[in-house]
Amino acid sequence: MKYVTLGRTGLEVSVAGLGCGGHSRLGLATGKDEHHAARIVTAALDLGINFIDTARAYGTERAVGAAIKGRRDQVIVSSKASPGWGDELLSAAGLRESLEKSLVRLGTDCIDVFHLHGVTAAQYPHCVAELVPELKRQRDAGKIRFLGITERFVSDTSHEMLAAALPDDHFDVVMVGHNLLNPSARKRVFPLTMRHNVGTLIMFAVRRALTHSDAARAVLEQLIEAGQVAAADTDAQAPLAFLVDHPEVASLIEAAYRFCRHEAGAHVVLTGTGSVAHLEENVAAILAPPLPPDLTNRLGQIFGRVDSVSGN
């Protein structure tokens, strides 16, 4: 495993982080039990992963807590609370209650990075006025160490919320969507995180459009229609075939992880799974060298203007 410093937190974190949400939720989403989920976390720790990201909404905090029992000093734990649902916004008291429940489920007295989860641009002013002061009170009380915020990339594909939040400098860590189909964080997020020395967690490195050819074609059609991709620059039937045809690339998933891992400003690339074998494959991809320059140049030519899709 390789390790980097997570911005101004000073935490030494593995470049591969275990994401406990997503489509798999450590296998819980496909009918596996918490014992199976805990075994995935244990396997990640044994591979050298020391950054574990979960959330109240994922339903995986208990599994993480079971896996890290007796190994808490080896692990950097990240969890989250949503700032609201629909028109109902979370109060400071509600945030405090959510944090306390997360602490119990995780079996710890302190969470290393605690995020406001999936914040939209419309919710952000409420977060600053009501929730950030409470997060700082909980930090001062020793319940959390660092403040984080995650964007809702599936709907905020152009990073509107983070573009507003990062100059305010309330947060030590951000979670940002970034992948080879939508590299807009390169211009809109990473320059700000590097300027403020904010740690970054990369989500959406691999999504459906990068694992299903029909979804890739549908996304490409959408991007061509929107004028963000030139039809002449790519093959409509196999838009990403040039990546896997390259002799230095083993698979599209490997290419996707390598693309994110070596992005300037990226610290931890999150990977989620319900299988130990799949976890091992993903970690190997994250640890692989950068993509060859001819591939990164071509990706930039095709997708460099894209900011309207998440790949989900």
C-alpha positions in Angstrom: 0.0 0.0 0.0 1.0 3.6 -0.6 0.2 6.5 1.8 -0.2 10.2 1.4 -0.9 13.1 3.8 -4.6 14.1 3.8 -4.1 17.8 3.4 -4.0 19.9 6.6 -5.3 17.1 8.7 -1.8 15.7 8.8 -3.3 12.2 8.7 -1.2 9.6 6.8 -3.8 7.8 4.7 -3.8 4.9 2.3 -4.3 6.0 -1.3 -7.0 3.4 -1.6 -9.9 3.9 0.8 -12.7 1.5 1.5 -16.1 3.0 0.6 -18.8 1.3 2.6 -21.8 2.7 0.6 -22.4 2.7 -3.1 -24.2 -0.1 -4.9 -22.7 -2.9 -2.8 -22.6 -1.5 0.8 -20.1 -4.2 1.7 -22.5 -6.8 0.3 -25.5 -5.8 2.4 -27.2 -4.4 -0.7 -27.1 -7.9 -2.3 -28.4 -9.8 0.7 -25.2 -10.6 2.7 -25.2 -10.1 6.5 -23.1 -7.9 8.8 -20.6 -10.7 9.5 -19.8 -10.8 5.7 -19.6 -7.0 5.6 -17.2 -6.9 8.6 -15.0 -9.5 6.8 -14.7 -7.1 3.8 -13.5 -4.4 6.2 -11.0 -6.8 7.9 -9.7 -7.8 4.5 -9.2 -4.1 3.6 -7.2 -3.5 6.7 -5.1 -6.6 6.0 -4.3 -5.1 2.5 -3.0 -2.0 4.2 -6.1 0.2 3.7 -6.4 2.5 6.8 -9.1 4.8 5.5 -12.6 3.5 6.0 -15.5 5.6 4.9 -19.1 4.9 6.0 -22.2 6.9 6.8 -25.5 6.6 8.8 -27.3 6.3 5.5 -25.3 3.3 4.3 -26.3 1.1 7.2 -22.7 -0.2 7.4 -21.5 1.5 10.6 -22.1 -1.5 12.8 -20.2 -3.8 10.4 -17.3 -1.3 10.4 -17.4 -1.1 14.2 -17.2 -4.9 14.5 -14.2 -5.1 12.1 -12.2 -2.3 13.8 -12.7 -3.5 17.3 -9.2 -4.1 18.7 -7.6 -2.3 15.7 -9.0 1.2 16.2 -5.6 2.8 16.5 -4.8 1.4 13.0 -7.8 3.0 11.3 -8.9 6.4 10.2 -12.7 6.4 10.3 -14.9 8.7 8.2 -18.7 8.9 8.7 -21.5 11.3 7.8 -24.9 12.8 8.5 -27.2 14.2 5.9 -28.1 17.9 6.3 -31.7 17.3 5.4 -34.3 15.5 3.3 -36.5 17.5 0.9 -37.6 20.6 2.6 -36.8 19.4 6.1 -33.4 20.6 7.2 -31.3 19.1 10.0 -31.0 21.1 13.2 -27.9 21.4 15.3 -29.6 19.1 17.9 -30.4 16.6 15.1 -26.8 16.6 14.0 -25.6 16.0 17.5 -28.0 13.1 17.9 -26.9 11.6 14.6 -23.3 11.9 15.6 -23.9 10.2 19.0 -25.7 7.3 17.3 -22.8 6.9 14.8 -20.3 6.8 17.7 -22.3 4.0 19.3 -22.7 2.0 16.1 -19.0 2.4 15.3 -17.9 1.5 18.9 -15.7 4.5 19.2 -15.6 7.7 21.2 -14.2 9.8 18.4 -14.7 9.8 14.6 -11.7 11.1 12.7 -13.5 12.8 9.8 -17.2 13.6 10.2 -18.9 14.9 7.1 -22.1 16.7 6.1 -23.4 14.2 3.6 -24.5 14.9 0.0 -24.9 18.6 0.5 -26.5 20.6 -2.3 -25.8 24.2 -3.2 -29.3 25.1 -1.9 -28.6 23.4 1.5 -25.1 24.9 1.9 -26.1 28.2 3.6 -28.1 26.3 6.2 -25.0 24.1 6.8 -22.9 27.1 7.4 -25.4 28.9 9.7 -26.7 25.9 11.7 -24.5 22.8 11.3 -20.9 24.0 11.0 -21.0 25.7 14.5 -22.3 22.4 15.9 -19.6 20.4 14.2 -17.0 22.7 15.7 -18.5 22.3 19.1 -18.3 18.5 18.8 -14.7 18.8 17.6 -13.9 20.9 20.6 -15.6 18.3 22.8 -13.4 15.6 21.3 -16.2 13.7 19.5 -14.7 14.4 16.0 -11.3 15.4 14.9 -11.8 17.0 11.5 -14.7 18.5 9.6 -15.7 17.2 6.2 -18.3 17.8 3.5 -19.4 15.7 0.5 -21.1 16.9 -2.6 -24.2 15.3 -4.3 -22.3 14.5 -7.5 -25.2 12.6 -9.1 -27.1 15.9 -9.4 -24.3 18.5 -8.9 -22.0 17.3 -11.7 -20.4 20.7 -12.1 -19.4 21.0 -8.4 -21.5 24.1 -7.6 -21.6 23.4 -3.9 -17.9 22.7 -3.5 -17.0 25.8 -5.5 -18.9 27.8 -2.9 -17.8 25.9 0.1 -14.0 25.7 -0.4 -13.3 29.5 -0.4 -15.2 29.7 3.0 -12.5 27.3 4.4 -14.7 25.6 7.1 -13.8 22.0 6.0 -10.6 20.0 6.4 -11.7 17.3 4.0 -14.1 17.1 1.0 -15.5 14.2 -1.0 -15.7 15.0 -4.7 -17.0 13.1 -7.7 -14.3 12.7 -10.4 -13.9 10.2 -13.2 -12.6 10.0 -16.8 -16.1 10.8 -18.2 -16.4 14.0 -16.1 -13.0 15.4 -15.1 -14.4 18.9 -14.3 -13.1 18.8 -10.7 -9.6 19.2 -12.3 -10.4 22.9 -12.9 -13.2 23.6 -10.4 -12.3 21.8 -7.2 -8.7 20.6 -7.0 -7.1 24.1 -7.5 -9.2 25.2 -4.5 -8.4 22.2 -2.3 -4.7 22.6 -3.0 -4.8 26.3 -2.3 -6.5 25.7 1.1 -4.6 22.4 1.8 -7.9 20.5 2.1 -7.8 16.7 1.9 -9.7 15.0 -0.9 -11.6 11.8 -1.1 -12.5 10.7 -4.7 -15.8 9.1 -5.3 -17.5 7.9 -8.5 -14.2 6.7 -10.0 -16.1 3.8 -11.4 -19.8 3.9 -12.1 -22.3 2.2 -14.4 -21.2 4.0 -17.6 -17.7 2.6 -17.1 -18.8 -1.0 -16.6 -21.8 -1.4 -19.0 -21.3 -0.7 -22.7 -25.0 0.2 -23.2 -24.7 2.8 -20.5 -21.5 4.2 -22.0 -23.2 4.6 -25.4 -26.2 6.3 -23.8 -23.9 8.8 -21.9 -22.0 9.5 -25.1 -25.1 10.2 -27.0 -26.2 12.6 -24.3 -22.9 14.4 -24.3 -22.8 14.7 -28.0 -26.3 16.2 -28.0 -25.3 18.6 -25.3 -22.3 19.7 -27.3 -19.8 18.6 -24.7 -18.3 15.8 -26.8 -17.5 16.0 -30.5 -18.9 13.1 -32.4 -15.9 13.0 -34.6 -13.6 12.4 -31.6 -14.9 9.0 -30.6 -16.5 5.7 -31.7 -20.2 5.9 -31.0 -20.5 2.1 -30.6 -17.4 1.6 -28.4 -16.5 5.0 -27.0 -13.9 3.7 -24.5 -12.5 0.8 -26.5 -9.3 2.7 -27.1 -8.4 2.4 -23.4 -8.7 -1.4 -23.2 -7.0 -1.8 -26.6 -3.9 -0.3 -25.2 -1.2 -2.8 -24.3 -0.5 -1.2 -21.0 -4.1 -1.3 -19.7 -5.6 -4.5 -18.4 -9.2 -3.4 -18.1 -11.5 -0.4 -18.3 -12.0 -0.5 -14.5 -8.2 -0.4 -14.0 -7.9 2.6 -16.4 -10.7 4.4 -14.4 -8.9 3.9 -11.1 -5.5 4.9 -12.5 -7.0 8.0 -14.0 -8.3 9.2 -10.6 -5.4 8.0 -8.5 -2.8 10.1 -10.3 -4.9 13.3 -10.6 -3.1 16.3 -9.1 -4.8 17.1 -5.9 -6.3 13.6 -5.3 -5.5 11.9 -2.0 -7.8 8.9 -1.4 -9.6 7.0 -4.1 -12.6 5.3 -2.6 -13.5 1.8 -3.8 -16.6 -0.1 -2.7 -17.3 -3.8 -3.0 -19.0 -6.8 -1.4 -16.3 -9.3 -2.4 -12.7 -9.7 -1.2 -11.5 -10.8 -4.6 -13.0 -7.7 -6.2 -11.5 -5.5 -3.5 -8.0 -7.0 -4.2 -8.5 -6.3 -7.9 -9.5 -2.7 -7.3 -6.7 -2.0 -4.9 -4.2 -3.4 -7.5 -5.7 -1.0 -10.0 -5.4 2.0 -7.7 -1.8 1.1 -7.0 -0.9 0.8 -10.7 1.2 3.5 -12.5 -0.4 6.5 -14.2 -2.0 6.0 -17.6 0.3 6.5 -20.6 0.3 10.1 -21.8 -1.2 9.2 -25.1 -4.3 7.9 -23.3 -4.6 10.9 -20.9 -4.3 13.3 -23.8 -7.0 11.5 -25.8 -9.3 11.4 -22.8 -8.8 15.1 -22.4 -9.5 15.7 -26.0 -12.8 13.7 -25.8 -14.1 14.5 -22.3 -12.2 17.5 -21.2 -15.2 19.8 -21.5 -17.7 17.5 -19.8 -19.4 18.7 -16.6 -23.0 17.3 -17.0 -22.8 13.6 -16.2 -21.7 11.6 -13.2 -21.4 8.2 -14.9 -24.0 6.7 -12.6 
